[in-house]
């Protein structure tokens, strides 16, 4: 903690600090040779290892700044993986006619009907003739006692 409050950095750490701040602030374009090296798995591993070294063995502020610089460096030079990802956006107006052909527009009275309402509408009312004769109990009154 004492080292964090005192900024007793070497001249090399001061130069790296200024370079890191400039890299984050001005967003320069990396040369194609450097970009192609960083875009490989080995290049990314080397950047991560250098960042871990900076974080562990330099001034804490410079170590934290090196994490941000490494992230930006990998993100800006990551062209191979970004080209593999295809960002496609589906336009809704193009899809609507296709959906209308597949699924026809429901009629207004059927729009809010559930399955139960539809079945009841189709089956009801039941005609009295379909029920047959009137149903009456077979057993006489048992005075609230079960016959079993």
C-alpha positions in Angstrom: 0.0 0.0 0.0 2.9 2.3 0.7 4.2 1.9 -2.8 0.8 2.9 -4.2 0.8 6.2 -2.4 4.3 7.1 -3.3 5.0 7.3 -7.0 8.6 6.2 -6.9 8.7 4.8 -10.5 11.8 4.4 -12.6 12.2 6.5 -15.8 11.3 3.4 -17.9 8.0 3.1 -15.9 7.2 6.8 -16.4 7.8 6.4 -20.2 5.6 3.3 -20.3 2.9 5.1 -18.3 2.9 8.0 -20.9 2.9 5.6 -23.8 0.0 3.6 -22.3 -2.1 6.7 -21.7 -1.4 7.9 -25.2 -2.3 4.5 -26.7 -5.7 4.5 -24.8 -6.4 8.2 -25.5 -5.5 8.6 -29.2 -6.4 5.1 -30.5 -3.6 4.7 -33.1 -3.9 2.2 -35.9 -1.5 -0.7 -35.4 0.9 -1.7 -38.3 -0.3 -4.7 -40.3 2.8 -6.7 -39.2 2.1 -6.2 -35.5 -1.6 -6.7 -36.0 -1.1 -10.1 -37.7 1.3 -11.2 -34.9 -1.2 -10.2 -32.1 -4.1 -11.8 -33.9 -2.7 -15.3 -33.5 -3.2 -17.4 -30.3 0.5 -17.3 -29.5 0.5 -13.5 -29.9 -2.5 -13.1 -27.6 -0.8 -15.4 -25.1 2.4 -13.3 -25.2 0.4 -10.1 -24.7 -1.4 -11.7 -21.7 2.0 -12.9 -20.2 3.5 -9.4 -20.6 0.5 -7.9 -18.9 0.8 -10.3 -16.0 4.5 -9.5 -15.7 3.7 -5.7 -15.7 0.9 -6.2 -13.2 3.1 -8.2 -10.8 6.5 -6.5 -11.1 5.9 -2.8 -11.8 4.1 0.0 -10.1 0.5 -1.0 -9.2 -1.0 1.9 -11.3 1.1 0.9 -14.3 0.1 -2.7 -13.8 -3.6 -1.8 -13.8 -3.1 0.4 -16.8 -1.3 -2.4 -18.6 -4.4 -4.6 -18.3 -6.5 -1.9 -20.1 -3.9 -1.5 -22.7 -3.6 -5.2 -23.3 -7.4 -5.5 -23.7 -7.5 -2.6 -26.2 -4.5 -4.0 -28.1 -6.1 -7.4 -28.4 -9.5 -6.0 -29.3 -8.2 -3.5 -31.9 -6.0 -6.1 -33.6 -8.5 -9.0 -33.5 -9.5 -9.1 -37.2 -9.4 -12.8 -37.8 -12.0 -13.8 -35.3 -14.3 -10.8 -36.0 -14.4 -11.7 -39.7 -15.6 -15.2 -38.8 -18.6 -13.8 -36.9 -21.4 -12.8 -39.2 -23.7 -10.1 -38.0 -27.0 -10.5 -39.7 -30.0 -8.5 -39.0 -33.3 -9.7 -40.1 -35.6 -7.0 -41.4 -39.1 -7.4 -40.2 -40.8 -6.0 -43.3 -39.2 -8.7 -45.4 -40.5 -11.4 -43.1 -44.1 -10.2 -42.6 -45.3 -11.2 -46.1 -43.8 -14.7 -45.7 -45.5 -15.1 -42.3 -48.8 -13.9 -43.8 -48.6 -16.6 -46.5 -48.0 -19.3 -44.0 -50.4 -18.2 -41.2 -53.6 -16.6 -42.4 -55.1 -13.7 -40.5 -57.7 -15.0 -37.9 -61.2 -13.8 -38.1 -62.2 -11.2 -35.5 -64.5 -13.5 -33.5 -61.9 -16.2 -33.4 -59.0 -13.9 -32.5 -59.5 -14.0 -28.7 -61.0 -17.4 -28.4 -59.1 -20.0 -26.4 -59.2 -23.7 -27.2 -61.8 -24.3 -24.4 -64.1 -21.6 -25.7 -63.8 -23.0 -29.2 -64.7 -26.5 -28.1 -67.6 -25.3 -26.0 -68.9 -23.2 -28.8 -68.8 -26.2 -31.2 -70.4 -28.6 -28.8 -73.0 -26.5 -27.0 -75.9 -26.3 -26.7 -76.7 -30.0 -26.2 -80.2 -30.9 -27.5 -82.4 -32.5 -24.9 -83.2 -35.4 -27.2 -79.5 -36.3 -27.2 -79.6 -36.9 -23.4 -82.2 -39.6 -23.7 -84.7 -40.3 -20.9 -84.5 -38.5 -17.7 -82.0 -40.0 -15.3 -83.2 -40.9 -11.8 -81.5 -42.7 -8.9 -81.8 -46.4 -8.8 -81.5 -46.9 -5.0 -84.1 -45.7 -2.6 -83.3 -43.2 0.1 -80.7 -44.6 2.5 -80.9 -41.9 5.1 -77.3 -40.5 4.7 -75.8 -44.0 4.9 -73.8 -45.7 2.3 -74.9 -48.9 0.7 -71.4 -50.3 0.8 
